[in-house]
Amino acid sequence: MAGIFETAPTGGSSAADQRAFKSQLNKVYAWYTGGFIAFVIVLAILEQMGLSRSWIGFIFLLATVGLYAGIGIMSRTTDAAEYYVAGRRVPAIYNGMATGADWMSAASFIGMAGTLYLTGYGGLAFIMGWTGGYCLVALFLAPYLRKFGQFTIPDFLGERYGGNAARFVGIFAAILCSFTYVVAQIYGVGLITTRLTGVAFEIGIFLGLGGILVCSFLGGMRAVTWTQVAQYIILIIAYMIPVVWLSVKQTSVPVPQAIYGYQLQKVTEREKELKADAKEQEVIEIFKQQAAAAAEKLKDVPAAMAADRAAAEAKLADLRSRADAPVAEIQAAERALAALPATEAEAKAAYEKAKTGAEARAKPLAGMPPHAAQFAGDPNGDEKAQKTYDESRRNFLALVFCLMIGTAALPHILMRYYTTPSVKEARESVTWSLFFIFLLYFTAPALAVLVKYEIFTNLVGTPFDQLPAWIASWAKVDPALLSVTDVNKDGLLQLGEMKIGGDIIVLATAEIGGLPYVISGMVAAGGLAAALSTADGLLLTIANALSHDLYYKMIDPNASTARRVTLSKMLLLVVALAAAYVAAQKPADILFLVSAAFSFAAAAFFPALVLGVFWKRASSIGAVLGMVSGLGVTFYYMVMNQPWLRKVFGVDSPVDLWFGIQPISAGVFGVPLGFAVIILVSLVTPAPSKATQELIEHVRYPNLRGQRG
């Protein structure tokens, strides 16, 4: 393997050399796949012989991260072309597989099926948007960017629009969207590592970070590419096995995609039963009472604080006065007293949080919409129901739009198409990317329905003292992800008594289906592979934007190759540690962070890239102002309306949604504005130079000058 990665042909090698290289890669990765399957079988045998779960988790973590680190070490390089674009020699099928891994982030692997579980039809916006975006990549960007032959997206902007202004805005935007995205990946790494090993979440983040750094730090794009191919193989196997098992368990058919509709019908019938269930309605009524009590406390916060403290002190005094009082109860009462808010502001925030949480759960189906319902509300209902329906449909379409445009403009994805030997293979690799992504995306809706059927029919109604072990183990990882409470004290689990986060649906699928723990470890390893592969590409994008585009292109054009690569590695380390620190704060859920990155990329890059390729008249001033205005309005809308960002920036004004669009889709305002500003400003400013316009003509129509790309 080392010999292949070190002596592979460069982009200028003959077709015979490329075929030989591809043949070698086929053999290496065939052996690798067989070895991974054998590794899982051996661990399964060892589990049956008594190997503990903690050891299985540690073995999966160490083996997979060690493997990726080994590829990184074998692929180490200081050559600029190898470090930045893998020598432009990656065959189309392997570039497609690497792109699939680069794309299969923690959001795709961990979050998407969970979102489909929690939101039903509405979650299909992610599948439609992310898949459709690759059609835009193939049609509008990948072959043309490869034809320009630069290293990064800011590099293209600098060459196309001339000067450093467009390049600098491109650097800022690339860092903003990539950093937002990488925080989500590192959060996912911490979540998975914690589940595998049992260490604290913050420690889990830095354990996983080691695997990220070794790959991208030593070999840049070359190491990242061959590692991502290995990671894709692990993640797709890990994703498919539990879903196929659940499909066989529930229907005896090993093709989950084929029985999706059949099981969805059963889930819909079960939803009707749960809505009419008296015990479920009893739980809903209790949550309504809790919400009303919290609302009452908000009317007079100081009085409520005093009443809470008096009640807590009285309970503790009563327990201490009883000789037979359990020590655990006394300790719990002491903790409850100590946890009471100390200030009026803290108390108000606590009461508001309690009110919001109770209101969210005081709804049928634990607040989830019916799985097959297209949109919330009713187009034939009263005025409020019609408004809800219109806003729900509008947000669905806005999210699809942002995800499609964002996919076509993400710098770390577009960089992948710089690594192919030719323009033809760049286009082919987009097709392969779609195929490899399709395998997972076509399965995610079935996974969500199969898990929902399992929980609705087999878990709901189980006595609390007979709940499966996976519930307690996940509750220890983070109660916000999973918690169960016997709200109505009947000893049986109702759906409304279970609070589950979307981020654990995939990771817990194997345990929900009753599979051996080794399969759960493999799924966690797959999720880790997805998060690490995307984090590698994102960190490399940020480091390269700073070292190549900012330092080399703008500050020191005479810097040697070795200095540029060394600086990139140093910056990569700094950025990784900064992202890990932010992720440790648990800023927001994975899916929002990822979607925010898509809106940023869409607004900042898509208009400038598309017009830069297809409109010769697009000027430098127009591109700069278009990127700044598009990104600016997107960021402003998020800050003013997204709860976590409002808190970070201290925004106190009321939330003001434009046309009811949620902040996750803020790019829907930035993209049209970016196009409009670039077009209008370009029409009233000097046109690009004749040389630039001829270059664009050549990139789009190479035969006009008798050349082929």
C-alpha positions in Angstrom: 0.0 0.0 0.0 2.8 2.4 0.9 4.5 1.8 -2.5 1.3 2.6 -4.3 0.7 5.8 -2.5 4.3 7.0 -2.8 5.0 6.0 -6.4 1.7 6.7 -8.1 1.8 8.4 -11.5 1.4 12.1 -11.8 -1.3 13.8 -13.7 0.9 13.9 -16.8 1.5 10.1 -16.9 0.4 8.0 -19.8 -2.9 6.3 -20.0 -1.2 2.9 -19.5 0.4 4.1 -16.3 -3.0 5.4 -15.1 -4.6 2.0 -15.9 -1.9 0.1 -14.0 -2.3 2.5 -11.0 -6.0 2.0 -11.0 -5.6 -1.8 -11.2 -3.2 -1.7 -8.2 -5.7 0.4 -6.2 -8.5 -2.2 -7.0 -6.4 -4.9 -5.5 -5.4 -2.9 -2.4 -8.9 -1.9 -1.5 -10.4 -5.3 -2.3 -8.0 -6.8 0.3 -8.8 -3.9 2.6 -12.5 -4.6 2.4 -12.1 -8.3 3.0 -9.8 -7.6 5.9 -12.3 -5.3 7.5 -15.1 -7.9 7.2 -12.8 -10.5 8.7 -11.9 -8.1 11.6 -15.6 -7.7 12.4 -16.2 -11.5 12.3 -13.3 -12.1 14.7 -14.6 -9.5 17.1 -18.1 -11.0 17.0 -16.6 -14.4 17.9 -14.6 -12.8 20.7 -17.8 -11.1 22.0 -19.5 -14.5 22.2 -16.4 -15.8 24.1 -16.9 -13.1 26.7 -15.0 -10.0 25.4 -16.5 -7.0 27.2 -18.3 -4.1 25.5 -15.8 -1.5 26.6 -13.0 -3.5 25.1 -14.9 -3.9 21.8 -15.4 -0.1 21.7 -11.7 0.6 22.4 -10.6 -1.9 19.8 -12.9 -0.4 17.1 -11.7 3.1 18.0 -8.0 2.3 18.1 -8.1 0.0 15.0 -9.9 2.4 12.7 -8.1 5.6 13.8 -4.8 3.6 13.7 -5.6 2.5 10.2 -6.3 6.1 9.0 -3.2 7.3 10.7 -1.2 4.6 9.0 -2.5 5.7 5.6 -1.6 9.3 6.5 1.9 8.3 7.5 2.4 6.3 4.3 1.1 9.3 2.2 3.1 12.0 3.8 4.5 14.6 1.4 5.9 18.1 1.2 5.3 18.4 -2.6 2.8 21.3 -3.3 0.9 19.5 -6.0 0.6 16.3 -4.0 -0.3 18.2 -0.8 -2.9 20.5 -2.3 -4.5 18.4 -5.1 -3.1 14.8 -4.7 -1.0 15.2 -7.8 -4.1 15.4 -10.0 -4.0 11.7 -10.5 -7.0 10.2 -8.6 -9.1 7.9 -10.9 -12.7 9.0 -11.3 -14.3 6.0 -9.4 -11.9 6.5 -6.4 -12.4 10.3 -6.5 -16.2 9.6 -6.4 -15.7 7.3 -3.4 -13.5 9.9 -1.6 -16.1 12.6 -2.4 -18.8 10.3 -1.0 -16.9 10.0 2.2 -16.0 13.7 2.3 -19.7 14.3 1.8 -21.0 11.7 4.3 -20.5 13.9 7.3 -21.8 13.3 10.8 -25.0 15.1 9.6 -25.6 12.5 6.8 -24.5 9.4 8.6 -25.8 10.3 12.1 -28.2 13.2 11.7 -30.2 12.6 8.6 -32.1 9.4 9.5 -32.7 10.9 12.9 -34.2 14.0 11.3 -36.4 11.8 9.2 -37.5 9.9 12.4 -38.4 13.1 14.2 -39.9 15.1 11.3 -41.1 12.5 8.8 -41.8 13.8 5.3 -40.1 17.2 6.1 -36.7 15.5 6.5 -36.8 14.5 2.8 -35.8 18.1 2.1 -32.2 17.1 3.1 -32.1 14.1 0.7 -33.6 16.1 -2.2 -31.4 19.1 -1.6 -28.1 17.3 -1.0 -28.6 14.9 -3.9 -29.8 17.5 -6.3 -26.8 19.7 -5.5 -24.5 17.2 -7.3 -26.5 17.7 -10.5 -25.6 21.4 -10.3 -22.0 20.5 -9.6 -21.8 18.4 -12.7 -23.6 20.8 -15.0 -22.2 24.2 -13.8 -19.0 23.9 -11.9 -16.8 20.8 -11.6 -15.5 20.5 -15.2 -15.0 24.2 -15.6 -13.1 24.6 -12.3 -10.9 21.6 -13.2 -10.2 23.3 -16.5 -9.0 26.5 -14.7 -6.5 24.2 -12.9 -6.1 26.1 -9.6 -5.7 24.7 -6.1 -8.6 26.2 -4.2 -11.8 28.1 -4.7 -10.4 31.4 -3.5 -7.6 30.7 -6.0 -10.1 30.5 -8.8 -11.8 33.7 -7.6 -8.5 35.5 -7.6 -7.5 34.3 -11.1 -10.9 34.9 -12.6 -11.7 38.3 -11.2 -8.2 39.6 -10.8 -6.6 41.3 -7.9 -6.8 40.3 -4.3 -10.2 41.6 -3.2 -12.2 38.7 -4.6 -9.6 36.3 -3.3 -9.7 37.8 0.2 -13.5 37.6 0.4 -13.3 34.1 -0.8 -10.8 33.2 1.9 -13.1 34.7 4.6 -16.2 32.9 3.3 -14.3 29.6 2.9 -13.1 29.8 6.5 -16.6 30.8 7.8 -18.6 28.0 6.2 -15.8 25.3 6.6 -15.3 26.2 10.3 -19.0 26.1 11.0 -19.2 22.7 9.3 -16.1 21.2 11.0 -17.4 22.1 14.4 -20.4 19.9 13.7 -18.1 17.1 12.6 -15.9 17.3 15.7 -19.1 17.4 17.9 -20.1 14.1 16.1 -16.6 12.7 16.8 -17.0 13.4 20.5 -20.4 11.9 20.6 -19.3 8.6 18.9 -16.0 8.3 20.8 -17.8 8.8 24.1 -20.3 6.0 23.2 -17.5 3.7 22.1 -15.2 4.2 25.1 -17.2 5.7 27.9 -14.8 8.6 28.4 -16.1 12.2 29.0 -17.5 14.0 25.9 -14.7 16.6 26.0 -12.0 14.0 26.1 -13.7 12.0 23.3 -13.5 15.1 21.1 -9.7 15.3 21.5 -9.2 11.5 21.1 -11.0 11.7 17.7 -9.1 14.8 16.8 -5.9 12.8 16.8 -7.2 10.7 14.0 -8.2 13.8 12.0 -4.9 15.5 12.4 -2.6 12.6 11.5 -4.2 12.1 8.1 -4.5 15.8 7.0 -1.4 17.0 8.8 1.1 14.7 7.2 0.0 14.2 3.7 -2.6 16.9 2.9 -4.9 16.0 0.0 -3.0 12.9 -1.0 -3.4 11.3 2.5 -6.9 12.6 2.9 -8.0 11.1 -0.5 -6.8 7.6 0.2 -8.0 7.7 3.8 -11.5 8.8 2.6 -11.7 5.9 0.2 -11.0 3.5 3.2 -13.5 5.5 5.3 -16.3 5.2 2.7 -15.9 1.4 2.7 -16.3 1.2 6.4 -19.2 3.7 6.7 -21.3 2.2 4.0 -20.9 -1.4 5.4 -21.7 -0.1 8.9 -24.8 1.8 7.7 -26.3 -1.0 5.7 -26.0 -4.1 8.0 -28.3 -2.9 10.8 -30.9 -1.6 8.4 -30.9 -4.9 6.5 -31.2 -6.8 9.8 -34.2 -4.7 10.9 -35.8 -5.3 7.5 -35.4 -9.1 7.8 -36.5 -9.0 11.4 -39.7 -7.1 10.7 -40.7 -8.4 7.2 -38.2 -11.3 6.3 -37.2 -9.2 3.2 -33.5 -8.2 3.1 -34.1 -5.1 1.0 -35.2 -2.3 3.3 -35.8 0.1 0.5 -38.3 -2.2 -1.1 -40.4 -2.6 2.1 -40.3 1.1 3.1 -43.8 1.9 2.0 -45.3 -1.3 3.6 -43.8 -0.5 7.0 -44.7 3.2 6.7 -48.3 2.1 6.3 -48.0 0.1 9.6 -46.4 3.1 11.3 -49.3 5.4 10.2 -51.8 2.9 11.7 -49.9 2.7 14.9 -49.7 6.5 15.1 -53.5 6.7 15.0 -53.7 4.1 17.9 -51.2 6.1 20.0 -53.1 9.4 19.5 -56.3 7.8 20.8 -54.5 6.0 23.7 -55.8 7.1 27.1 -52.4 6.7 28.8 -50.7 8.9 26.1 -53.4 11.6 26.6 -52.8 11.4 30.4 -49.1 12.1 29.9 -49.9 15.0 27.5 -52.2 16.5 30.2 -49.4 16.3 32.8 -47.0 18.2 30.5 -49.7 20.8 29.9 -50.0 21.3 33.6 -46.2 21.6 33.9 -46.1 24.2 31.1 -48.9 26.2 32.9 -47.0 26.0 36.2 -43.9 27.4 34.6 -45.9 30.1 32.9 -47.3 31.0 36.3 -43.8 31.3 37.8 -42.8 33.6 35.1 -45.4 36.1 36.2 -43.6 36.7 39.5 -40.1 35.2 39.3 -38.8 36.4 42.8 -41.9 34.8 44.5 -41.5 31.6 42.5 -37.8 31.4 43.5 -38.6 31.8 47.2 -41.4 29.2 46.9 -39.1 26.7 45.1 -36.3 27.2 47.7 -38.7 26.8 50.6 -40.2 23.6 49.1 -36.7 22.1 48.5 -35.5 23.0 52.0 -38.7 21.5 53.5 -38.2 18.2 51.5 -34.6 17.9 52.6 -35.4 18.6 56.2 -38.2 16.0 56.2 -35.8 13.4 54.7 -33.1 14.1 57.3 -35.6 13.9 60.1 -36.6 10.3 59.1 -34.3 7.5 60.4 -35.3 5.2 57.5 -34.8 7.8 54.7 -32.6 6.3 51.9 -29.2 8.0 51.6 -29.7 8.3 47.8 -32.9 10.3 48.3 -31.2 12.6 50.8 -28.3 13.2 48.4 -30.7 13.8 45.5 -32.6 16.4 47.6 -29.3 18.1 48.5 -28.3 18.3 44.8 -31.8 19.6 43.9 -31.4 22.4 46.5 -27.9 23.3 45.3 -29.0 23.4 41.7 -31.7 26.0 42.3 -31.0 29.2 40.3 -29.1 31.8 42.3 -30.2 35.0 40.5 -33.5 36.2 39.1 -32.1 36.1 35.5 -31.1 32.5 35.9 -34.5 31.6 37.4 -36.3 33.3 34.5 -34.2 31.4 31.9 -34.8 28.1 33.8 -38.6 28.7 33.9 -38.7 29.7 30.2 -36.8 26.5 29.3 -39.1 24.4 31.4 -42.2 26.0 29.8 -40.8 25.5 26.3 -39.8 21.9 26.9 -43.2 21.0 28.5 -45.1 22.7 25.7 -43.1 20.8 23.1 -44.0 17.4 24.8 -47.6 18.3 25.5 -48.5 17.1 22.0 -49.5 13.8 20.5 -46.7 11.4 19.3 -44.3 13.2 21.7 -44.4 16.3 19.5 -43.6 14.5 16.3 -45.7 15.1 13.2 -47.4 12.1 11.5 -44.6 10.5 9.5 -46.4 10.5 6.2 -47.9 14.0 6.5 -46.4 16.3 3.9 -46.6 19.6 5.7 -47.8 20.9 9.1 -51.3 22.6 9.2 -54.2 22.0 6.9 -54.7 23.8 3.5 -58.5 23.4 4.0 -58.6 24.3 7.7 -59.1 27.6 9.5 -56.9 30.7 8.9 -54.3 29.6 11.4 -54.1 26.0 9.9 -53.7 27.4 6.4 -51.0 29.8 7.5 -49.1 27.0 9.2 -49.4 24.8 6.1 -48.2 27.6 3.8 -45.2 28.4 6.0 -44.3 24.7 6.3 -44.4 24.2 2.6 -42.4 27.4 2.0 -39.7 26.3 4.5 -39.5 22.9 2.9 -38.8 24.4 -0.5 -36.5 27.0 0.9 -34.4 24.3 2.6 -34.2 22.2 -0.5 -33.0 25.3 -2.4 -30.3 26.2 0.1 -29.0 22.7 0.4 -28.9 22.3 -3.4 -27.1 25.6 -4.0 -24.9 25.1 -1.0 -23.8 21.6 -2.1 -22.7 23.1 -5.4 -20.6 25.8 -3.7 -19.0 24.0 -0.7 -15.2 24.6 -1.1 -14.1 21.3 0.4 -16.3 19.4 -2.1 -15.3 21.4 -5.2 -11.6 21.0 -4.3 -12.1 17.2 -4.8 -12.6 17.8 -8.6 -9.2 19.4 -8.8 -7.6 16.0 -8.1 -8.6 14.1 -11.2 -6.2 13.6 -14.2 -8.5 15.3 -16.7 -11.7 17.4 -17.1 -13.5 14.2 -18.5 -12.7 12.3 -15.3 -13.8 15.3 -13.2 -17.2 15.0 -14.8 -17.2 11.2 -14.5 -16.3 11.4 -10.8 -19.4 13.5 -10.1 -21.5 10.6 -11.5 -19.6 8.2 -9.2 -20.1 10.6 -6.3 -23.8 10.6 -6.9 -23.9 6.8 -7.0 -21.9 6.3 -3.8 -24.0 8.9 -2.0 -27.2 7.4 -3.4 -26.5 4.1 -1.6 -26.8 5.8 1.8 -29.5 8.4 1.0 -31.8 5.8 -0.6 -31.5 3.8 2.6 -32.0 6.6 5.3 -35.8 7.0 4.9 -36.2 3.2 5.3 -34.0 3.2 8.4 -36.1 6.0 10.0 -39.4 4.1 9.4 -38.0 0.7 10.5 -36.7 2.2 13.8 -39.9 4.1 14.4 -41.9 0.9 13.9 -39.6 -0.9 16.3 -40.1 1.8 19.0 -43.8 2.4 18.5 -44.7 -1.3 18.6 -42.1 -3.1 20.7 -40.8 -0.5 23.1 -43.9 1.6 24.0 -45.8 -0.3 26.7 -42.7 -2.0 28.2 -42.5 -1.9 32.0 -39.8 0.5 33.1 -37.9 -2.2 35.0 -37.7 -4.3 31.8 -36.4 -1.6 29.4 -33.5 -2.6 27.2 -30.0 -1.8 28.3 -29.4 0.6 25.4 -31.7 3.2 26.9 -29.7 3.4 30.2 -26.4 3.4 28.3 -27.4 6.2 26.0 -28.9 8.3 28.8 -25.5 8.2 30.5 -23.8 9.7 27.4 -26.1 12.7 27.4 -29.6 13.0 28.9 -30.5 15.6 26.3 -30.1 12.8 23.6 -32.2 10.3 25.4 -34.2 10.3 28.6 -37.2 8.4 29.9 -39.4 9.4 32.9 -42.4 7.7 34.3 -44.5 10.9 34.2 -47.9 9.3 35.1 -46.3 6.8 37.5 -48.0 3.7 35.9 -44.8 1.8 35.6 -45.2 1.5 31.8 -43.4 3.5 29.1 -45.6 5.7 27.0 -44.2 7.4 23.9 -44.7 10.8 25.5 -42.5 9.8 28.4 -39.5 9.2 26.0 -37.4 12.1 24.9 -35.0 11.1 22.1 -32.6 13.1 20.0 -32.2 12.5 16.3 -28.4 12.2 16.6 -28.6 8.8 18.2 -31.1 7.0 16.0 -28.5 5.6 13.6 -25.9 4.9 16.3 -28.5 3.0 18.4 -30.1 1.1 15.5 -28.2 -2.1 16.0 -29.1 -2.2 19.7 -32.7 -1.4 19.0 -32.8 -4.3 16.6 -31.2 -6.6 19.1 -28.0 -7.2 17.2 -24.7 -8.2 19.0 -22.8 -5.2 20.4 -20.0 -5.7 17.9 -22.4 -4.4 15.2 -23.1 -1.4 17.4 -19.3 -0.8 17.6 -19.1 -1.1 13.8 -21.9 1.4 13.3 -20.1 3.8 15.7 -16.9 3.2 13.7 -18.8 4.0 10.5 -20.1 7.3 12.1 -16.6 8.1 13.2 -15.4 7.4 9.6 -18.0 9.8 8.3 -17.2 12.6 10.7 -13.4 12.2 10.4 -13.5 12.1 6.6 -15.4 15.3 6.3 -13.4 17.0 9.1 -10.2 16.1 7.2 -11.4 17.8 4.0 -12.7 20.8 5.9 -9.6 21.4 8.0 -7.5 21.1 4.8 -9.7 23.7 3.1 -9.3 26.2 5.9 -5.5 25.6 6.3 -5.0 25.8 2.5 -7.0 29.0 2.2 -4.8 30.6 4.9 -1.4 29.2 3.7 -1.8 29.1 -0.1 -4.3 31.9 -0.8 -3.6 34.4 2.0 0.1 33.9 2.7 1.5 32.7 -0.6 -0.8 34.6 -3.1 -1.2 37.8 -1.1 1.6 38.2 1.4 4.8 36.4 0.2 4.7 35.2 -3.4 8.3 34.1 -3.2 7.7 31.6 -0.3 9.2 28.2 -1.0 7.0 25.1 -1.4 8.4 23.7 1.8 7.5 26.8 3.8 4.0 26.9 2.4 3.3 23.3 3.2 4.8 23.6 6.7 2.7 26.7 7.3 -0.4 24.9 6.2 0.3 22.1 8.6 0.8 24.5 11.5 -2.4 26.4 10.7 -4.3 23.1 10.4 -3.3 22.2 13.9 -4.4 25.6 15.3 -7.8 25.5 13.5 -8.4 22.0 14.6 -7.9 22.9 18.3 -10.1 26.0 17.9 -12.9 23.9 16.4 -12.6 21.3 19.1 -12.9 24.0 21.8 -16.1 25.4 20.2 -17.5 21.9 19.7 -16.9 21.1 23.4 -19.3 23.9 24.2 -22.1 22.0 22.4 -23.3 25.1 20.6 -26.2 23.7 18.6 -27.4 20.4 17.1 -25.3 18.9 14.3 -27.9 19.5 11.6 -28.3 23.2 12.2 -24.5 23.8 12.1 -24.2 21.8 8.9 -27.2 23.6 7.3 -25.8 27.0 8.3 -22.6 26.1 6.5 -24.6 25.4 3.4 -26.4 28.7 3.5 -23.1 30.5 4.0 -21.5 28.7 1.0 -24.5 29.2 -1.2 -24.8 32.9 -0.6 -21.0 33.6 -0.7 -19.8 31.4 -3.6 -22.5 30.2 -5.9 -23.4 33.5 -7.7 -19.7 34.4 -8.1 -18.7 31.0 -9.3 -21.5 30.5 -11.8 -21.4 34.0 -13.2 -17.6 33.8 -13.3 -17.8 30.8 -15.6 -20.8 31.7 -17.7 -20.8 35.5 -18.0 -17.6 37.2 -19.3 -18.9 40.6 -18.2 -18.9 39.7 -14.5 -16.4 42.2 -13.0 -14.2 42.1 -9.9 -16.1 44.9 -8.1 -19.4 43.2 -8.8 -18.1 39.8 -7.5 -16.8 41.3 -4.3 -19.9 43.3 -3.5 -22.1 40.4 -4.5 -20.3 37.9 -2.2 -20.2 40.4 0.7 -23.9 41.4 0.4 -25.1 37.8 -0.1 -23.1 36.5 2.9 -23.9 39.6 4.9 -27.7 39.3 4.7 -27.5 35.5 5.3 -25.4 36.0 8.5 -27.6 38.9 9.7 -30.8 36.8 9.3 -29.3 33.9 11.3 -28.0 36.1 14.1 -31.3 37.9 14.5 -33.4 34.7 14.5 -31.5 31.6 15.5 -31.7 31.0 19.3 -28.0 30.1 19.9 -26.7 32.9 17.8 -29.0 35.4 19.3 -27.6 34.4 22.7 -24.0 34.7 21.5 -24.5 38.2 20.0 -26.8 39.4 22.8 -29.8 40.0 20.5 -32.9 41.0 22.6 -35.2 42.2 19.9 -38.2 40.0 19.0 -37.6 37.2 16.4 -38.7 38.6 13.0 -38.9 35.8 10.3 -39.2 37.1 6.7 -42.1 35.2 5.0 -41.9 32.7 7.9 -38.6 31.3 6.7 -36.6 29.6 9.4 -32.9 30.7 9.9 -31.7 27.3 8.8 -32.6 28.5 5.3 -31.2 32.0 5.4 -29.3 31.5 2.2 -32.6 31.7 0.3 -32.3 35.5 0.7 -28.5 35.8 0.2 -28.3 33.9 -3.1 -30.7 36.0 -5.2 -29.2 39.2 -3.6 -25.7 38.0 -4.6 -26.8 37.4 -8.2 -28.6 40.7 -8.4 -25.7 42.7 -7.0 -23.0 41.0 -9.2 -25.1 41.6 -12.4 -26.1 45.2 -11.6 -22.6 46.3 -10.4 -20.9 44.6 -13.3 -23.0 46.4 -15.8 -21.9 49.8 -14.5 -18.2 49.0 -13.8 -15.4 48.3 -16.2 -15.4 44.9 -17.9 -12.7 42.3 -17.2 -9.6 42.4 -19.3 -9.6 40.9 -22.8 -7.2 38.2 -21.6 -9.6 37.2 -18.9 -12.5 37.1 -21.2 -10.6 34.9 -23.7 -9.6 32.6 -20.8 -13.3 32.1 -19.9 -14.1 31.4 -23.6 -11.4 28.8 -23.7 -12.6 27.2 -20.5 -16.1 26.9 -21.7 -15.4 26.2 -25.4 -11.9 24.8 -25.7 -12.4 23.8 -29.3 -12.8 27.4 -30.4 -9.0 27.6 -30.0 -8.4 24.2 -31.3 -7.7 22.7 -27.9 -9.3 20.1 -25.7 -9.2 19.9 -21.9 
